[in-house]
Amino acid sequence: MKIIHTADWHLGKRLQDFQRLQEQQTVLDEIIELVEREQADLVLVAGDLFDSFNPDPKAEDLLYSTLKKLTAGGKRPVVVIAGNHDNPYRIEAQDHFGRECGIVFAGFPKTEVHSYELSCQAKLLRSAPGFVELKLPGHEAPVRIILTPYANESRMRSYFGQTSFGDELRQQLQHHWAGLADTYMDDQGVNLLTAHLFVMKRGGEQPEESDDERSILQVGGASVVYTDMIPPQVQYTALGHLHRYQEIGGGPSPVIYSSSPLAYSFAEADQQKFVVLIDAEAGQPVTVTPLPLTSGKRLLRPRFTHVVDAVEWLQQNPDCYPEITMQTATYLTSEERRQLQQAHTSLVTIIPDVRDVEMPEQESVPTIDLTKSMNTLFTDYFKSKNKGQEPNERLQQLFKEILATESE
């Protein structure tokens, strides 16, 4: 059984003033071609389909036309869950469309897909809150999937009990997963879990997260989930939320973020993007192959000390989104800025780094490290304005709440 895992499409997302819908169209067409080339039996889309709760109609058209193409006229089921940027009600409102095409939509952690026959060659054998079992064309063994779309803290509590935020809520989620796995998953089928959560190895390093992605670790978001919570019956966990391809250790089987199909912030500069191919067989370990994507412009962050060098580089690299840093002894003149802007049609930002260019690095004026997290940048800024004093816990909490705010 061949399965394709993708996530974090963020349709409708812009890069400052640059509209990227055409790039998204191109990379989704590439994903469709990869799915066809590999003759995949199933596609998993692990959340953040859109970039906002109220997406542009063109982004909606692109999503649903792409999902329909992925089904290959009803031959291939597509399973889609909501992410933290999606409106779960909007996602589930397309249930009738999905039923006609062979697409399963899940907006909430305990969504139950109604017992109907999909209008395609796949059959829905069983369903429960947060679970589906499908019979795929050409395969005797069924595929079982635990579905865990993103939910904020209040929704998590409503689904899993009025528990305190943290360990108790994690225990409830783990109990939910274990109950589904013990009831429906044996070694006679292919067993999967797909989720849009922040997942890490217990006691391990925190996975890399794009600064541009709203953290769902923050106040008001879902608690961090550990890989040792995943039931041993699960053969592969398909994750969404983090935009870099990475495998998270500590689980009973591969636990993977597939990456976003495009780089969406300069924290992802020059990052290779993927979809993941899973070769699965009932009762056997899966084989995982990341398939690189080639569509879309790269995001690049070059540094220069002379405007003429920057202009030359910009002219030689037209097919990218650059954020250039100019290290100069004086601020750029309006004429120099004009030269830079005219040298590249997609120049996103010019960052002036004013310092003595002959001065050793350790003696230079401190600069802003844009690869740091928002929390770290806020702390650094506060300390710079308050003689090195760090913000107190209450102020840090307020800042986290602002970061985590999302429109419902």
N, C-alpha and C positions, 0 to 999 in steps of 0.2 A: 504494500500500500504506500503510495507516494503522497506526501502532504506538503503544501507550501504554507509557510508562516510569514506574515508581514504585519506591520503595525504603524501607527503614528503618521498617517497620511497628512493630517492637518490641512485639509482642503480649504482654500480661501485665504490661507495665510500669506501675508505680504512681508517683504524685507524692507522695512521703513517705507519709502515711497514707491518701491518696485513691486508691481503686480506679478505673481508667479504662477497664475493659473495655467498658462500654456506649458510651462515646465512641468507642472503636476500632471497635465494631460499626457505629456510625452513619457514621463517616467511610469505612469500607470499603464500606458500602452506597452512599455517594455516589460512590466510585470505580467501582463496578459500573455505576451509572447513567450516569456519564460515558463509560465504555467502550461501553455500549450506544448512547448518544446519538451518539457519533462513529462508530459502526459500525466499531470497530477490528478489524483482521485478526489482530493479535498483541499480547500483553501481556508485558512484561519486568519482573520483580521482582528488583531488584539487591541482595538480601541484607538481613540483620538482620530476618528474619521474626519471630523471637521476641526477648525481652529477656534470656533466660538459656538456659544449656545444658539445663536441666530445666524446661521451661515448665509452667505450670498446665494441667490437662486442658481447662479452658474456653478457654484461649488456643489450644490445639491444635485444638479443635473449630472455633473461629472461623476459623483459618487455612485449614483444608482445605475447609470449607464455602464460604468466600469464593473460593478458587481454583477450585473446581468451578463456582461460579456464573459466574466470569469466562470459562470455556470455552464458555458458552452451549450446553450440551448437546453438546459435542464439535465445534462449528462453529469455535471459535477456540482455537488453541494458546496455552499460557501457559508461559513459560520462567522458571525460578526458580533462583537461586544462593544459596549460604550466605554469611552475613556473619560478622564476628568475634564476634557475640553468639550465633551459632547453633552447635549441635552438628552437624557435617557428616554424621556417621553417622546421626543421627536424621532429617535431611533426606532422605538417600538411601534410608532404610528405607521410604519411601513410594513407591518406584519402581513397584510393581505398581498402586497406586492411581492414580498419574500416568499410567501406560500406558493404563488403562481410560478415563481422562477426557480425555486429550490434554494432559497437563502434563509438561514435561521438568524433572526435578530434577537439579541438579549441586551436590555438596557439596565437591569438591576441584578444584584447578586442572587436573588431568589426568583428570578423570572422563570415561569414554567411555560414551556412551549406546548401549545394545545395539541391534543391528540388528533391530528388530521393527516391525511395523505398528502405529501408534497406533490405538486404538479410537475414532477420530474422523475427520473429513473431511480433516485435514492428514496429510501423509505424510512420514516420515523418509527422506530420499533418501540421505544419507551422514553418517557420524560418524567422529570421530577423538578422541584424548585432548584434551579441552578444546575441542571443536568439534562443531557440528551443522549440517546443511543440511536445511531443511524446504520442502516444497511446500504452499503455503497454498491453501485453496479460493478459486476465482475469479481466481487469478493465475498467469500463465505463468512469470514470473520467480521463481526460488527465493529464499529468504532464508537467508543464511549467518551464523552467530553464533559468535564466539570467546567462550568461557565461562571467566572467571577468578574463581571464588569466593575468599573470604579464606582464607589459610593463614598460620600463624605461621612464624617463621624456620626452625625445625627441619623443618617439612613442606616449605617452599619449597626448602630444600637437598636434601631427598630427591627432590623432583620435578625440580629443575633442576641437580643435581650438587652435590657437596661443595665449594661455593665459599665464599669469604669473604663476610661480611655487607657489603652496600653495592654499589659499582659493578659488581663481577663478577656478583653475583646479578641485578642489573638487566639486565646484558647477556644473561644466560641467558634471562630472561623475554622480553626484546625479540626474541631469536633464536627462541624458541618461537612468539611471535605472528607474526613475519615468515614463518616456515616454514609456518604454517597459512594465512596470507593468500596466499602465493605458490602454494601447492598448490591451494587451493580457491576463492579469490576472484578473479573477473574482473568485467568490466563488464556481464555478462549476468544478474547477480543483485543483490539488495540485501544489502549487507555491513555487519554490525554487530559491535560488541564490547561485552560487558557484564562489569563487574568490581566487586568490593567492595574498594577499595584507597584509599590516600591519594595522590591525583594532583595534581600542580601543574606549572606552566610552569617549565622550567629557567631558573634565574636570576631568576624572578619572585617576587612576594610569596606567602607561604604562605597557602593558602585558610583562611577562617574555619572554626574547628572548635568545636563545642559543648563546654563544660567537662564536661558530663554524659556525653559520649561518650568511652569509653576510647580513648586515642590509640593507633593502630596504627603510629605513628612511634616509639614507645618501645621500649626493650630488650625482646626477646622477640616483637616484632611484625614485620610485613612492612615492608620498606624503602619509602621514598617512591618513587613512580613518576613519570616525567616524560612530558608529553604528546607530546614529539617521538619517543618510543619507539613510538607507535601507528602501525601500517602505513598507508601512503598509500591502500591499497584500501578501508580502513574509512570508511564514510560517516557513521557516528554512533557515539559511545561513551556507553553508559548506565551511570552510576556510582551506587554506594551507599556510604555511611559518613558523609558530612557532612550535617547536618540542614537546612542552608539551601540554597535553590535558587541555583545559581551555575554559570556557564559558565567553564571553565578554558581560557585561551588557549594558543597555541603548538602546537596539534595540526593534523593535516591536514584536519580536519572538526570539527563541534561535539562538545565533550567536556563533559558536563553531569551535575551532581548534581541529581536531581529534587526533593530535600528530603524530610523525613519528613512523613507526613500530619497529625501533631499536633505541637505544641510540647511537648517532653519535659523541658526544664530552663529555668530563668529566664535563662540565656544566650540563649535563643530568644524572650525576651519580646516579645509583640506582632508576631511574625514571620508573614508570609503564607506559607501552604503551598501546594504545587502537585503535580500530576502533569504529565507532559510528553507532548504529542502530536507525533509525528514523521510527516510526509508524505514517503514515500520512493519513489523510482523507480530502477530499475537504471541505473547509469552517470550519474546526475544528482545534484547537490547536494540534500540534504534540506532541508525546511522545518520549523522547530521552533516550536511554540506552547505556552508554559506555560499550563496550565488551573488557575485558582485553586480551592482547596477552601474550603468555608464551614463545615463541621461542626467540632464540638469547641470547648471553652472556650479563650479566650485566656489567656495568662499575662501579668500586668501587674505593674509595679514602681513604684507611686506613692510620693511623699515628702510628709510633712506635718510641720508644727510644732505643730499643736494637735489634741488627741484628738478634739474635737468635729467638726473638719473631716474627719478620717479616718473617723469613724463615719458621717457624712453621705455621704461618697463610697462607702463600702462598701455602704451601704443602697441607693444609686442604681445600683450595678454588681454585681448578684447573679450574672450569668452569666459568671464568670471565676474564675481562680485568682490571687488577689493575694498579693504579697509586699510588705508595706508597711514603709517606713523612717520612724521617728518621730524627728525632730530636736528634742530637748528639752534643757532646762538641767539636768534631774534625771532619774533613772531612772523608768520607768513604775511606777505603783503597781499592786497586784493588782487593784484596782477598775477602773483604766483598761484593763488588759489584758482584764478580763472584758467591759467594754463593747465593745472591739474584736472579741473573739471572738464575742460574741453578735450583732454587726452583720452577720456574713457566715458562711454555712455552709461556705464553701470557702476560708477564710483559711488560707494555708499557713504563713507566717512573719511575725513581727513583729521588725524589726531596730531596736534602740535606738541612736540616734546622739546620744550625750550630749555636748553642747557648749553654750556660751553662744550662744543664738540671735541675739543682737545682734552677735556677734563676726564680723568679716569672714572670708570663706572661707579666706584664706591664713593667718590666725592661729588657725584652729580646730584641734581635736585631730584627728590623722590617723585616717581610717576605712578599713575594708576595702573594696576595690573588687572586688566579686564577679564582675565581667566578665572579670577577669584569668584566665589559665590556672592550673592547679594548680601547675605548676612555679614560676611567678612568685610565687604566693601563699606557697609554701613558702620561697622565697628571701627574700621580704620578712619573713616571720615569723622566720626564722633570724637575719637581720640585726638585727631589733628586739631579740632576746634576747642578741646577742653583740656589742654596741657597733659595729654597722655592718659587721662582718666577714661576707663571703659564705661559704656552704658550699663545702667543697672538692669537687673533681671526683668523688672516690670517694663522698662522701655524696650528691651529686646523682644519681650512677648508681644507688645503692641506692634512692633515692626513685622514680626512673623504673621500676625493676624492680617495686616495689610497685604502682605505677599500672598496669603492663602485665600483672600476674598475672591469669590466667584459668583457671578450672577446666576440665580436660579430661575 
